[in-house]
Structures are given as C-alpha cells and as structure tokens.
Amino acid sequence: MRQFLTITANTFMELVRQPVFLLLMTASGVFSVFLAAVPYFGFGDDPKMVKDSVLAVMFLAGLLGAALSASASLAHEIRGGTALAVLAKPVSRTQFILAKYCGLAGALTLLAYFNSLSVLLASRMAVDAYDDADTASLSIYMGAVVVAYLVAAFINYFLDRPFVPNAVFALTLLATLALVYIAFFTSRTLAFAGTARVDWRLLPAMVLLLFALWILAGVALACSTRLDMIATLAVCLGVFLVGLMSDYLFGTRADQGQWWASVIYAVLPNWQLFWMADALEGQKTVPWEYVARAAGYLVGYLGAALALALLLFEDRELG
C-alpha cells in the first residue's frame, strides 16, 4: 500500500510541475471569466450562452489535460526507462497502472476544481446587453491570478522552490478566495433580473463533467501504454467527437435492432449523459439522483478502460 500511495503522490506532483498544466489552468480559467464580461446581444439569453460556453471550456480543457498528462506520466516514463526502474522494485504492473491513474485523476480533479471556480464566477458575472460588464469582479479575479504568479515568483527567487507547482496551488487558493469574496461580500443590481447571484445549480453539472474527465483519463492512460503524446491526443479527440454524436450515429440504429450499432454504442462513451447544460434551462435543476446513476456508468466504463490499460501494459516491452 505504501508503494501505491508513493507512486500516486509522485505522479500527481509530477503532473502539477508540468508548465503546460499551469498554462492550461490559467488560460482556461481566465478565458472562462473573460467570456462573462463580453456582451453577446442574445435577446435575453446572454446568461445561458455564457454558462454553456464556460462549461464547454471546462470540458475541452479537461480533454487536453487528460491526454497531455497521461502521456507525460506514462508514455514518457516508458520511453525514458523510469517505468522499468520502478517495476524492478516490488511493484506489480497492476499496482503501477492503478497508481498512475489515481495520480492522473487527482491532477484532473484539481484542474476541474479550478475551472469550476471560473464557471461559478462567470455565472455571477453573466448579464444581458442592458447591463454593463461586471468589471469589478473581473478585476478581482485577474488580480488574484497576478498575485498568485507574484507569490510563486517570490518563493522561487528567495526560497529556491519550483515556480510551477507553487503557482498552481497559489492560483487555486486565491481563485477560491476571490469567488467567496465576490459571491458573499459584494452585490450588484441588474436592470431587469434583480441582484446578480452565483448559479449554484451548476454544481451537479460540473460534477458530471468531472465524471466524464475521469473516463477520458482512463482512455488516455490506456492509449499511453502503446502510443506517444500526439497519437494519444488524436485518439482521445476522436473518442470525444464520436462520443458526442453517439446517439445520432449509433443510438437510433441500435434501437432498430442492428447488432453492430449496439456493440459500438455500448463501447463508445456517451458524453451526452454528462452534458447537462441544456437541462438548466429556465429554473430547472439537475437532480442529484441522476448524478448518482451517472456514477454507476462511470464505475462500469472506467473499470473497462482500466482493464484495457492493464491488458495493453501487461506484455509491454519496457527495456
């Protein structure tokens, strides 16, 4: 058990230390908040457009993070010989793969948490064309990002500690404080919608997206046992795009009794089960009972993805 926890922690910190992880986190978070400060002239649907857009940014950022992180944590170690050195100790291949996945899932959870802060803040800032942009909230959030980078630079310069992981954790902490301050200690009156508030109905929708990212992490890890970064990213992108159209391409034919469509429909992950942006129309909510049922789908599909990863890694030549 100690070896498992050590590999998991090392994998998590290794991914957090990647400059691309910090870049992806900062770019996705800042872009999400920026989307809420732009007028869309959507005939009253501006807040809904913003929520759909920031949830999509969260999903795509997680897709890129899953593919890039899986390649960095497994494919790079196989190619560099680190995996062989670890497996030379009393660590089984099954334990190694599962620990790698847990570290990868932890890094993706951190990325999703940071992006969820931006999503919630964007729901508070989203207004229609009759109101001015919420520049005060935008300034507070951007100030938190700048301060996080300055703190990491200070620690790097004076304490000789690595810049990237400190910037990641400082960003997470200060973005959390910025959201708490804006949501509970500031107020803003809108022209026709009363007081601007954080849309907490987004919480179950974001949990479902996190489930989808965990499945993507399993798929990316299975690909990384045999493929390099670009090929893994291409496969994950293909699974993502085809999975979005799974109902249209294979669901109807599966209902008509075509066996090949039923097989493909069962093998491919159906991302529409995790995309609940349209279910938040008006005052509707996503019930937590649905989230619990989606967790069952997560367990089944993730188990299959990790079993495939173990099968591909079992006879992988590491020398």
C-alpha positions as CSV (number, residue, x, y, z in Angstrom):
1,M,0.0,0.0,0.0
2,R,2.9,2.4,0.8
3,Q,4.3,1.9,-2.7
4,F,0.9,2.6,-4.2
5,L,0.5,5.9,-2.3
6,T,4.0,6.9,-3.2
7,I,3.6,6.4,-6.9
8,T,0.2,8.2,-6.8
9,A,1.7,11.2,-5.0
10,N,4.7,11.3,-7.2
11,T,2.5,11.1,-10.3
12,F,0.3,13.9,-9.1
13,M,3.2,16.2,-8.2
14,E,5.0,15.4,-11.5
15,L,1.9,16.5,-13.5
16,V,1.4,19.6,-11.4
17,R,5.0,20.5,-12.1
18,Q,4.5,20.5,-15.8
19,P,4.5,24.1,-17.3
20,V,1.7,23.0,-19.7
21,F,-0.5,22.2,-16.8
22,L,-0.1,25.7,-15.3
23,L,-0.6,27.2,-18.8
24,L,-3.8,25.2,-19.4
25,M,-5.2,26.0,-16.0
26,T,-4.5,29.7,-16.3
27,A,-5.7,30.0,-19.9
28,S,-9.0,28.1,-19.4
29,G,-9.8,29.9,-16.2
30,V,-9.1,33.4,-17.5
31,F,-10.9,32.7,-20.8
32,S,-14.0,31.5,-18.9
33,V,-14.2,34.6,-16.8
34,F,-13.5,36.8,-19.9
35,L,-16.4,35.2,-21.7
36,A,-18.7,36.5,-19.0
37,A,-17.5,40.1,-19.5
38,V,-18.4,40.2,-23.2
39,P,-21.8,41.4,-24.4
40,Y,-23.5,39.0,-26.8
41,F,-26.8,40.7,-27.6
42,G,-28.5,37.3,-27.3
43,F,-32.0,38.7,-26.9
44,G,-32.1,37.9,-23.2
45,D,-30.3,34.6,-23.5
46,D,-26.9,36.0,-22.7
47,P,-26.5,34.3,-19.3
48,K,-27.4,30.9,-20.8
49,M,-24.9,31.4,-23.6
50,V,-22.2,32.2,-21.1
51,K,-23.0,29.2,-19.0
52,D,-22.9,26.9,-22.0
53,S,-19.7,28.4,-23.2
54,V,-17.8,28.1,-19.9
55,L,-18.9,24.5,-19.3
56,A,-17.6,23.7,-22.8
57,V,-14.3,25.4,-22.0
58,M,-14.1,23.3,-18.8
59,F,-14.8,20.1,-20.8
60,L,-12.2,20.8,-23.5
61,A,-9.6,21.9,-21.0
62,G,-10.1,18.6,-19.2
63,L,-9.8,16.7,-22.5
64,L,-6.4,18.3,-23.3
65,G,-5.3,17.9,-19.7
66,A,-6.2,14.2,-19.7
67,A,-4.3,13.4,-22.9
68,L,-1.2,15.5,-22.2
69,S,-1.0,14.4,-18.6
70,A,-1.4,10.7,-19.4
71,S,1.4,10.9,-22.0
72,A,3.6,12.8,-19.6
73,S,3.0,10.3,-16.7
74,L,3.2,7.0,-18.6
75,A,4.4,7.2,-22.2
76,H,7.3,9.4,-21.3
77,E,8.3,7.2,-18.4
78,I,8.2,4.0,-20.6
79,R,10.3,5.7,-23.2
80,G,12.8,7.1,-20.7
81,G,13.2,3.9,-18.7
82,T,11.7,5.2,-15.5
83,A,8.9,2.7,-15.5
84,L,11.3,-0.2,-15.8
85,A,13.3,1.1,-12.8
86,V,10.1,1.3,-10.7
87,L,8.9,-2.1,-11.7
88,A,12.3,-3.6,-10.8
89,K,11.2,-3.0,-7.2
90,P,8.4,-5.0,-5.5
91,V,5.7,-3.2,-7.5
92,S,3.4,-5.1,-9.8
93,R,2.3,-3.8,-13.2
94,T,-1.3,-3.7,-12.0
95,Q,-0.3,-1.6,-8.9
96,F,1.8,0.7,-11.1
97,I,-1.1,1.4,-13.6
98,L,-3.7,1.9,-11.0
99,A,-1.4,4.3,-9.0
100,K,-0.7,6.2,-12.2
101,Y,-4.4,6.6,-12.9
102,C,-5.1,7.8,-9.4
103,G,-2.4,10.5,-9.7
104,L,-3.7,11.4,-13.1
105,A,-7.3,11.6,-11.8
106,G,-6.1,13.8,-8.9
107,A,-4.4,16.3,-11.2
108,L,-7.5,16.4,-13.4
109,T,-9.7,16.9,-10.4
110,L,-7.5,19.9,-9.4
111,L,-7.8,21.3,-12.9
112,A,-11.6,20.8,-12.9
113,Y,-11.9,22.4,-9.5
114,F,-10.1,25.5,-10.6
115,N,-12.2,25.7,-13.8
116,S,-15.4,25.2,-11.7
117,L,-14.5,28.3,-9.7
118,S,-14.3,30.2,-13.0
119,V,-17.6,28.7,-14.2
120,L,-19.4,29.8,-11.0
121,L,-17.9,33.2,-11.2
122,A,-18.9,33.5,-14.8
123,S,-22.5,32.7,-13.8
124,R,-22.4,35.5,-11.4
125,M,-20.9,38.0,-13.9
126,A,-23.2,37.0,-16.9
127,V,-25.6,39.7,-17.8
128,D,-27.7,40.7,-20.8
129,A,-27.0,43.6,-23.1
130,Y,-28.9,46.1,-21.0
131,D,-26.3,45.9,-18.2
132,D,-22.7,46.9,-18.1
133,A,-20.0,44.3,-17.9
134,D,-19.0,43.3,-14.4
135,T,-15.6,44.8,-14.5
136,A,-15.2,44.8,-10.7
137,S,-15.5,41.0,-10.5
138,L,-13.2,40.7,-13.5
139,S,-10.6,42.9,-11.9
140,I,-10.7,41.0,-8.6
141,Y,-10.3,37.7,-10.4
142,M,-7.5,38.9,-12.6
143,G,-5.8,40.5,-9.6
144,A,-5.9,37.1,-7.8
145,V,-4.2,35.5,-10.8
146,V,-1.5,38.1,-10.9
147,V,-0.9,37.9,-7.2
148,A,-0.6,34.1,-7.4
149,Y,2.1,34.4,-10.0
150,L,3.9,37.0,-8.0
151,V,3.8,34.8,-4.9
152,A,5.2,31.9,-6.8
153,A,7.9,34.1,-8.3
154,F,8.8,35.4,-4.8
155,I,9.0,31.8,-3.4
156,N,11.1,30.7,-6.4
157,Y,13.5,33.6,-6.1
158,F,14.0,33.9,-2.4
159,L,13.4,30.3,-1.2
160,D,14.6,28.5,-4.3
161,R,11.4,26.5,-4.6
162,P,10.0,25.4,-8.0
163,F,7.8,28.1,-9.6
164,V,5.2,26.0,-11.4
165,P,3.7,23.9,-8.5
166,N,3.6,26.9,-6.2
167,A,1.9,28.9,-8.9
168,V,-0.7,26.1,-9.4
169,F,-1.5,25.9,-5.7
170,A,-1.5,29.7,-5.2
171,L,-3.9,30.1,-8.1
172,T,-6.2,27.5,-6.7
173,L,-6.3,29.1,-3.2
174,L,-6.6,32.8,-4.4
175,A,-9.2,31.9,-7.0
176,T,-11.2,30.2,-4.2
177,L,-10.9,33.3,-2.0
178,A,-11.8,35.6,-4.9
179,L,-15.0,33.6,-5.6
180,V,-16.0,33.6,-1.9
181,Y,-15.5,37.3,-1.7
182,I,-17.4,38.2,-4.9
183,A,-20.2,35.8,-4.1
184,F,-20.8,36.6,-0.5
185,F,-19.3,40.1,0.2
186,T,-20.2,42.1,-3.0
187,S,-23.5,42.8,-4.6
188,R,-24.6,44.0,-8.0
189,T,-28.1,45.1,-9.1
190,L,-29.2,44.3,-12.7
191,A,-31.6,46.2,-14.8
192,F,-34.3,43.5,-15.2
193,A,-33.0,40.5,-13.2
194,G,-32.7,41.9,-9.7
195,T,-29.5,41.1,-7.9
196,A,-26.7,39.1,-9.7
197,R,-26.0,35.8,-7.9
198,V,-23.9,32.7,-8.4
199,D,-25.9,30.0,-10.1
200,W,-25.3,27.1,-7.7
201,R,-27.4,24.9,-10.0
202,L,-24.2,24.4,-12.0
203,L,-22.7,22.2,-9.2
204,P,-24.2,18.9,-10.3
205,A,-23.5,19.7,-14.0
206,M,-19.8,20.3,-13.1
207,V,-19.7,17.0,-11.1
208,L,-21.0,15.2,-14.2
209,L,-18.3,16.8,-16.3
210,L,-15.7,15.6,-13.7
211,F,-17.0,12.1,-14.2
212,A,-16.5,12.4,-17.9
213,L,-13.0,13.7,-17.4
214,W,-12.2,10.7,-15.2
215,I,-13.4,8.4,-18.0
216,L,-11.2,10.3,-20.5
217,A,-8.3,9.9,-18.2
218,G,-8.8,6.1,-18.3
219,V,-9.0,6.1,-22.1
220,A,-5.9,8.3,-22.3
221,L,-3.9,6.1,-19.9
222,A,-4.8,3.0,-22.0
223,C,-3.6,4.8,-25.1
224,S,-0.4,5.9,-23.4
225,T,0.6,2.4,-22.8
226,R,1.3,2.0,-26.5
227,L,1.2,5.5,-28.1
228,D,3.1,8.7,-27.8
229,M,1.6,12.1,-26.9
230,I,0.3,13.2,-30.4
231,A,-1.3,9.8,-31.1
232,T,-2.9,9.7,-27.7
233,L,-4.3,13.2,-28.1
234,A,-5.7,12.2,-31.6
235,V,-7.4,9.1,-30.2
236,C,-8.9,11.0,-27.3
237,L,-10.1,13.7,-29.6
238,G,-11.7,11.1,-31.9
239,V,-13.4,9.3,-28.9
240,F,-14.6,12.7,-27.7
241,L,-16.1,13.8,-31.0
242,V,-17.7,10.4,-31.9
243,G,-19.0,10.0,-28.4
244,L,-20.8,13.4,-28.6
245,M,-22.6,12.1,-31.7
246,S,-23.1,8.6,-30.4
247,D,-26.9,8.9,-30.0
248,Y,-27.3,10.2,-33.6
249,L,-24.8,7.8,-35.3
250,F,-25.5,4.6,-33.4
251,G,-28.3,5.0,-30.8
252,T,-31.1,5.1,-33.4
253,R,-29.7,2.1,-35.3
254,A,-29.2,0.2,-32.0
255,D,-32.9,0.8,-31.2
256,Q,-33.8,-0.6,-34.6
257,G,-32.0,-3.9,-33.7
258,Q,-28.8,-3.5,-35.7
259,W,-26.3,-5.5,-33.7
260,W,-23.1,-3.7,-34.9
261,A,-24.6,-0.4,-33.9
262,S,-25.5,-1.8,-30.5
263,V,-21.9,-3.0,-30.0
264,I,-20.4,0.3,-31.0
265,Y,-22.9,2.2,-29.0
266,A,-22.0,0.2,-25.9
267,V,-18.2,0.5,-26.4
268,L,-18.1,4.3,-27.0
269,P,-18.7,6.6,-24.0
270,N,-21.8,8.6,-24.5
271,W,-20.8,12.1,-23.4
272,Q,-24.4,13.4,-23.7
273,L,-25.1,11.6,-20.4
274,F,-22.7,14.0,-18.7
275,W,-23.6,17.2,-20.6
276,M,-26.4,18.9,-18.6
277,A,-26.1,22.5,-19.8
278,D,-29.5,22.2,-21.7
279,A,-31.1,20.7,-18.6
280,L,-30.6,24.0,-16.7
281,E,-33.0,25.9,-19.0
282,G,-35.0,28.4,-17.0
283,Q,-35.3,27.4,-13.4
284,K,-34.7,23.7,-13.9
285,T,-32.2,21.8,-11.9
286,V,-30.1,18.6,-12.3
287,P,-31.3,16.1,-9.6
288,W,-28.5,14.6,-7.5
289,E,-30.2,11.2,-8.1
290,Y,-29.2,11.5,-11.7
291,V,-25.6,12.2,-10.7
292,A,-25.7,9.0,-8.5
293,R,-26.9,7.0,-11.5
294,A,-24.2,8.5,-13.7
295,A,-21.6,7.5,-11.1
296,G,-22.7,3.9,-11.8
297,Y,-22.0,4.4,-15.5
298,L,-18.6,6.0,-14.5
299,V,-17.6,2.9,-12.5
300,G,-18.6,0.5,-15.2
301,Y,-16.9,2.3,-18.1
302,L,-13.8,3.3,-16.1
303,G,-13.4,-0.3,-15.0
304,A,-13.4,-1.4,-18.6
305,A,-10.9,1.3,-19.6
306,L,-8.5,0.4,-16.8
307,A,-8.8,-3.3,-17.6
308,L,-7.9,-2.5,-21.2
309,A,-4.9,-0.4,-20.0
310,L,-3.7,-3.3,-17.8
311,L,-4.1,-5.7,-20.7
312,L,-2.1,-3.5,-23.0
313,F,0.6,-2.8,-20.4
314,E,1.0,-6.4,-19.2
315,D,3.1,-7.5,-22.2
316,R,4.5,-4.1,-23.0
317,E,8.3,-4.2,-23.5
318,L,9.9,-1.7,-21.2
319,G,13.6,-2.3,-21.9
